Amino acid sequence: MFIGAMCAAGSLNVDQYGYPAFILKILNFILGGLWLIVNYTDNQVYDYPLVKKKYVMLLILAPFILTESIVQMLYFLNMKADVITSCCGSLFGSDRASVGSDIAGLPVKISMIGFYTSFVIMLIFGIIYLLKRKFGRLFSLSGGVFFIFSCIALISFISLYFYELPTHHCPFCILQKEYGYVGYILYAALLTGAVSGLGVGILASFNKISSLSNILPLIQKRLTLLCLFSYLLFTGISSYRIISTDFTLGVF
């Protein structure tokens, strides 16, 4: 409906509140997911040992949710029908001074190395944790780092292989029908991996609670498996596209 907007990139740029609301939604999704993990764990044992902790988490989470609601309301209230916004091509173009354009302008080779290196490190820590119950916090940390590298990689080079255009860095167009709605799978896998991976680290803080000693390892194992599966799905789909398409960036 807005002139110049070709996808969510332009729609979020209609006013200054669009992208802050978007970022807050991602943050609150992850924080809310972590709270649900703690709440689920607490409900599995008779004495509810995490009651105080999970309600402290709620007190921390509440301001973020309130801020998101306010920013989203401001985003909708400040929409103007006669505003000419920018398309994703200009928002993520190298000639524009913004975070998106800075990420898009990163050397592809460096982005690829960072992406696959962080994936391998996360995978190694995950396997060690599953087999030996060691390095749980390091696995959780590496999962969070991989989430950040994946977001950068999506803009820097992964999206280019789906669009088969060397200048189209938009992270939103892959949600459209023309690309088989693959973006929904990629983003679902990425967010699920982030929540489950960080959840392993959160639960590691409660290892010394005796009533949780039986149930905690099982929950952490399931979260680890879910995280590894999600990140493998994300990396597998992205890598398959890079390998299978005739499009090349001539990096190596």
C-alpha positions in Angstrom: 0.0 0.0 0.0 3.0 2.3 0.5 4.6 3.8 -2.6 8.1 2.4 -3.0 7.7 -0.6 -0.7 8.3 -3.9 -2.4 8.3 -6.1 0.8 8.5 -5.7 4.6 11.8 -3.9 4.3 10.0 -0.8 2.9 6.9 -1.1 5.0 9.0 -1.1 8.2 10.8 2.0 6.9 7.6 4.0 6.7 8.5 5.7 9.9 11.3 5.6 12.5 9.5 3.0 14.7 9.2 0.1 12.3 12.6 -1.5 12.7 12.9 -0.9 16.4 9.5 -2.7 16.8 10.8 -5.5 14.6 14.0 -6.0 16.6 12.1 -5.9 19.9 9.8 -8.6 18.6 12.8 -10.9 17.9 14.4 -10.1 21.3 11.1 -10.8 23.1 10.5 -14.0 21.2 13.8 -15.3 22.5 13.4 -14.0 26.0 9.8 -15.4 26.1 11.0 -18.7 24.8 13.6 -18.9 27.6 11.0 -18.1 30.2 8.8 -20.9 28.9 11.7 -23.4 29.2 12.3 -22.4 32.8 8.6 -22.5 33.6 8.3 -26.0 32.0 11.3 -27.3 33.9 9.9 -25.9 37.2 6.6 -27.6 36.7 8.2 -31.0 36.3 9.0 -31.5 40.0 6.9 -31.5 43.1 8.6 -28.6 45.0 8.6 -26.0 42.2 12.2 -24.8 43.0 12.3 -22.1 40.3 9.2 -20.2 41.3 11.1 -17.1 42.6 13.6 -17.2 39.7 11.0 -17.5 37.0 9.0 -14.6 38.4 12.1 -12.5 38.6 12.6 -13.3 34.9 9.0 -12.1 34.3 9.8 -8.8 36.0 12.8 -8.4 33.7 10.8 -9.4 30.6 7.8 -7.2 31.3 9.5 -3.8 30.5 10.7 -5.3 27.2 7.2 -6.4 26.3 5.7 -3.1 27.3 8.4 -1.2 25.3 7.6 -3.4 22.3 3.9 -2.7 22.6 4.5 1.1 22.8 6.9 1.1 19.9 4.6 -1.0 17.8 1.7 1.4 18.6 3.8 4.4 17.6 4.7 2.6 14.4 1.1 2.2 13.4 0.0 5.6 14.6 2.8 7.4 12.7 2.0 5.7 9.3 1.2 8.2 6.7 -0.5 7.2 3.4 1.3 9.7 1.3 4.8 8.7 2.5 7.2 7.5 -0.2 9.3 4.8 1.4 12.4 2.9 0.2 12.5 -0.5 -1.5 14.7 -3.2 -0.1 17.2 -2.6 -2.9 18.0 0.9 -1.7 17.8 0.0 2.0 20.4 -2.7 1.7 22.4 -1.0 -1.0 26.0 -0.1 -0.6 25.4 3.6 -1.2 23.2 4.0 1.9 24.6 4.6 5.4 22.8 2.0 7.6 23.4 -1.2 9.5 21.7 -3.2 6.8 23.9 -1.8 4.1 27.0 -2.2 6.2 26.2 -5.9 6.6 25.4 -6.2 2.9 28.8 -4.7 2.1 30.8 -7.2 4.1 33.3 -9.2 2.1 31.4 -12.4 1.2 34.5 -14.6 1.8 34.8 -13.3 5.4 31.1 -13.7 6.0 31.2 -17.3 4.8 34.2 -18.2 6.9 32.6 -16.7 10.0 29.3 -18.5 9.3 30.6 -22.0 8.7 33.3 -21.7 11.4 30.8 -20.7 14.1 28.5 -23.6 12.9 31.3 -26.2 13.2 32.3 -24.9 16.7 28.7 -25.0 17.8 28.2 -28.5 16.4 31.4 -29.8 18.1 30.4 -28.5 21.5 26.9 -29.9 21.0 28.1 -33.4 20.2 30.5 -33.3 23.1 27.7 -32.2 25.4 25.4 -35.0 24.2 28.1 -37.6 24.7 30.0 -36.5 27.8 27.7 -33.9 29.4 30.5 -31.4 29.3 30.8 -27.8 27.9 27.0 -27.1 28.2 27.5 -23.4 28.7 30.0 -23.2 25.9 27.6 -25.0 23.6 24.9 -22.5 24.6 27.2 -19.6 24.0 28.3 -20.9 20.7 24.7 -21.4 19.7 24.0 -17.7 20.5 27.1 -16.6 18.5 26.0 -18.8 15.5 22.6 -17.1 15.6 24.2 -13.7 15.2 26.5 -15.0 12.4 23.5 -16.6 10.6 21.6 -13.3 10.6 24.6 -11.5 9.1 25.1 -14.3 6.6 21.5 -14.1 5.5 21.9 -10.5 4.5 25.5 -10.8 3.3 25.4 -13.8 1.0 22.8 -16.5 1.6 19.9 -14.4 0.2 21.9 -13.7 -2.9 21.9 -17.3 -3.8 18.1 -17.6 -3.5 17.5 -14.4 -5.6 20.4 -15.2 -7.9 21.2 -11.5 -8.0 24.5 -10.1 -6.7 23.0 -6.9 -5.4 19.7 -8.2 -3.7 20.5 -8.5 0.0 16.9 -8.3 1.3 16.2 -10.7 4.2 12.4 -10.4 3.7 11.8 -11.3 0.1 12.6 -15.0 0.7 9.3 -15.1 2.6 7.5 -14.6 -0.7 5.8 -17.1 -3.0 8.4 -16.6 -5.7 11.0 -18.3 -3.5 8.8 -21.1 -2.3 8.2 -19.4 1.1 11.6 -20.9 2.1 12.1 -17.9 4.4 9.5 -19.2 6.9 11.4 -22.4 7.3 14.8 -20.6 7.6 13.6 -18.2 10.2 11.6 -20.8 12.2 14.7 -23.0 12.3 16.9 -20.1 13.3 14.7 -18.8 16.1 14.0 -22.3 17.4 17.8 -23.0 17.4 18.5 -19.8 19.3 15.9 -20.4 22.0 16.7 -24.1 22.6 20.5 -23.5 22.5 20.4 -20.6 25.0 17.9 -22.6 27.0 20.6 -25.2 27.7 22.8 -22.6 29.2 20.0 -21.1 31.3 19.1 -24.5 32.8 22.8 -25.2 33.5 22.5 -22.5 36.3 20.2 -24.9 38.1 22.3 -28.0 38.1 22.9 -27.9 41.9 19.2 -28.0 42.8 18.6 -31.5 44.1 15.0 -31.9 43.1 15.9 -31.2 39.4 18.8 -33.7 39.3 16.7 -36.3 37.6 14.7 -34.3 35.1 17.2 -31.6 34.2 19.7 -33.7 32.1 16.8 -35.1 30.0 15.4 -31.6 29.3 18.8 -30.3 28.4 19.4 -33.2 26.1 16.2 -32.6 24.3 17.0 -28.9 23.9 20.4 -29.7 22.6 19.0 -32.1 20.0 16.4 -29.6 19.0 19.0 -26.9 18.7 21.3 -29.0 16.6 18.5 -30.2 14.4 17.2 -26.6 13.8 20.6 -25.2 13.0 21.5 -28.2 10.8 18.2 -27.5 8.9 19.0 -23.9 8.5 22.6 -24.5 7.4 21.6 -27.5 5.2 18.9 -25.6 3.2 21.3 -22.6 2.8 24.2 -24.7 1.7 22.1 -26.8 -0.6 21.0 -23.6 -2.4 24.5 -22.4 -2.6 25.7 -25.6 -4.1 22.8 -26.4 -6.4 22.3 -23.1 -8.1 24.3 -22.0 -11.2 24.6 -18.6 -9.6 28.1 -17.9 -8.2 29.7 -15.0 -6.4 33.2 -16.2 -7.4 34.4 -16.2 -3.8 36.8 -19.2 -4.0 
